[in-house]
Amino acid sequence: MNIDDLSPVAISEELGGRLKQARLNGDLTQAKVAELAGVTRKAVLNAEKGKVQLEVFIAIMQALNLAGQLNKFLPKQDISPIQLSKLQGKKRQRASGQRKSKDEGAPEW
């Protein structure tokens, strides 16, 4: 299966199916995973269908001891050399000294 060819809904359903299989492989009930994750059993059921909030998804992954897989799921992105050079090219043009209040800097006549 090429995940690039799937719709967002199909990818969500695929991830939900993988969560379910991980739960079954661990011989855990939905109720037990819900207890471990601190969510409701219905939240686990919905996650297994691919309909879940990100925080609940992560909590379930933690309950299944799969949180380490998140680095493979979405690796940390390093700054690209192009972005780094753009950031380095912006040098400070002027100092930002303290602003004087209206009364301090105004000449007295």
ABEGO torsion letter per residue (X at the ends): XBAAABBAAAAAAAAAAAAAAAAAAAGBBAAAAAAAAGBBAAAAAAAAAGBBBAAAAAAAAAAAGAAAAAAAABBBBBBBAAAAAAAAABBBABBBBBBBBAAAABBBX
